Amino acid sequence: MKCGKEERIVQPARREIKTAALSFPEREDQTLDPRDWEALRTQAHRMLDDILDYTKNIRERPIWQPIPDKVRMRFRSTLPVGPSSLTEVHQEFMNYILPFAVGNAHPGFMGWVHGGGTPVGMLAEMLAAGLNANLGGRDQIPIEVERQITSWMQKLFGFPENATGLFVTGTSMANFIAIVIARDAALGCDVRRQGVAAESKRLTAYGSAALHGCAGKAMDLCGLGSEALRLVPTDNRGRLELTALARAIKTDRDAGFAPFLIMATAGTVDTGAIDDLTSLATLAHGEKLWFHVDGAYGALAMLAPDLAPRLRGIERADSLAFDFHKWGQVPYDAGFILVRDGTLHRNAFAASSTYLRRETRGLAAGAPWPCDYGPDLSRGFRALKTWFTLKVYGAEAMGAAISRTSTLARYLEHRILNTPELELLAPVELNIVCFRYRADDSDRVNASIVVELQESGIVAPSTTVVDGRLAIRAAIVNHRTGQSEIDKLVGCTLALGRRITKSFTAAGHAAPKIAATDSSPRAKWESELREVESQMASDPFSLDLRFQRASLLSELGRLVDARTEYMKVLEREPYHLAALNKLGSVLIATGHRTAAGIAYKEAVVRHPDDSTSRVNYGNYLLEESERQEA
Ligand SMILES: Cc1ncc(COP(=O)(O)O)c(C=O)c1O
């Protein structure tokens, strides 16, 4: 090198390298690939057969079983230094891992919110592992597959074309990413260098008391603190209360805080409630706040035409988090974040490093890369199993599976309402049903019921707390679940409830108290029903008594009986105003919408001055047009 003056170039001292140390073995068997590919192929087919059989015969297995100590101890061994044969290790998997998993592929699994997976997703995951693609960046078709899914999701959720999307582990991570983008949008990108400690603004975010716990964790992770997330009360359907929210925002502004984000939920984890997304979007944008929707499992209800209208307003979100691994049945994990403004998304995560230099040609082309949209650099090919699932089954079948699980939830609701020993604890909005066995020491009795149900291996719900009461919580997410699993859940709960309350009583705990002696509205209706029925025995032709009986049956949730009774009233008096309207409501609740429309219309035609009939029929027509539009 020639510079102005002679420079002495300092060379590192040369180490003498023995050439023997550099002589690499030529043989392929020094790699980690098999020496005998044919033997591997045979073993691979066996492994594939075993796992396919597992899914095919899943109904014959217990959902879950307690792990024996001996099995647990097997997984406390030291790091294996020498090799084992693949056949042996696979056998270990079959004997000691496979039987002791959670069992969410089983149709009787109803705990938490777990998807059931599909064989198609499993095979795609195998291909992804074979390809061993790293989707952090670079010019490769796997990233185009991910972009394809982003584009499908843009259209599904009514987001614009410049919206960006990213696969992540799950909604916990997706919510975190959304909060970071919202934070940076509120504070400006300098916060990425200077940190929130340098900020004078104290940001506050808002969600309902039913918001998933990961939101508070995310606030903590991005330096804002979990207490800066204000949890606003919910209404009687578990939805964020708008007036309380507006009040909370104003109180914070008056106190010098800087509100920046509203987090709505489409399908709360406890009860499946869907916040009023349209009103929240209006409020958020009016207040100039970021509007995020946590649609972890509920967002994919968009695929089901009968449920999609309930998500109205989701298209106005600034960001949307959801999982394909829940209602989308894609094997774990496959979370997703969709962001309306791709530039803000990139601003929050893009970073330059010399070793990640982008080019316009070659492997380093194709910018922006997925690593510009989230915290991960190395990323697996989650998009492939999602792409396979959506292509092989099609959106219609996926939507039908989602819709079916919601119908099953309504069937479970119906069974609960028709079983006096059981009590429904929350309205059934989507596919989650919270209920309990009636007993004095109810929390303890129901906690024991759930543990025993899980240990039975027949059905596996989980628990939650609704209005301070422990609930048996059945989240029907799995596409394999059918009516027989719901019947088993009800049957086993009753059998266990009776046994457990008896054993508690024998052991000196409080005895169960079912309806008759309590002073709840239900007990009152039941006693009134008995009274009406005894009067009907001596006056079987009284129309009034029959109508009263129908109304009480309806209050008690015995909807099919109530329907029959209202029809009997109408057989005798076809224009009975209250019977027409009440029959309409029962028909809606039992899924007979067209017949409900006829009843409501008849009420309007026969009683044109009655405002209740007009409201009922008006609401019905509105919902029908929304359904058709959807
Ligand atoms: C409403 C809601 N948000 C967030 C999450 C967290 O999602 P993940 O487990 O995929 O991180 C869940 C999980 O059930 C959820 O139901």
The ligand as an SDF file (V2000), in Angstrom:
LIG
                    3D

 16 16  0  0  0  0  0  0  0  0999 V2000
  -57.5150  -13.5880   23.9180 C   0  0  0  0  0  0  0  0  0  0  0  0
  -56.1410  -14.1650   23.9790 C   0  0  0  0  0  0  0  0  0  0  0  0
  -55.0680  -13.3660   23.8090 N   0  0  0  0  0  0  0  0  0  0  0  0
  -53.8180  -13.8420   23.8310 C   0  0  0  0  0  0  0  0  0  0  0  0
  -53.5650  -15.1730   24.0290 C   0  0  0  0  0  0  0  0  0  0  0  0
  -52.1520  -15.6580   24.0360 C   0  0  0  0  0  0  0  0  0  0  0  0
  -51.9360  -16.3390   22.8360 O   0  0  0  0  0  0  0  0  0  0  0  0
  -50.6720  -17.3140   22.6430 P   0  0  0  0  0  0  0  0  0  0  0  0
  -50.8950  -18.4100   23.6310 O   0  0  0  0  0  0  0  0  0  0  0  0
  -50.7630  -17.7670   21.2330 O   0  0  0  0  0  0  0  0  0  0  0  0
  -49.4680  -16.5260   22.9350 O   0  0  0  0  0  0  0  0  0  0  0  0
  -54.6330  -16.0540   24.2150 C   0  0  0  0  0  0  0  0  0  0  0  0
  -54.4100  -17.4670   24.4590 C   0  0  0  0  0  0  0  0  0  0  0  0
  -55.2990  -18.2430   24.6630 O   0  0  0  0  0  0  0  0  0  0  0  0
  -55.9570  -15.5480   24.1740 C   0  0  0  0  0  0  0  0  0  0  0  0
  -57.0260  -16.3280   24.3050 O   0  0  0  0  0  0  0  0  0  0  0  0
  1  2  1  0
  2  3  1  0
  2 15  2  0
  3  4  2  0
  4  5  1  0
  5  6  1  0
  5 12  2  0
  6  7  1  0
  7  8  1  0
  8  9  2  0
  8 10  1  0
  8 11  1  0
 12 13  1  0
 12 15  1  0
 13 14  2  0
 15 16  1  0
M  END
$$$$
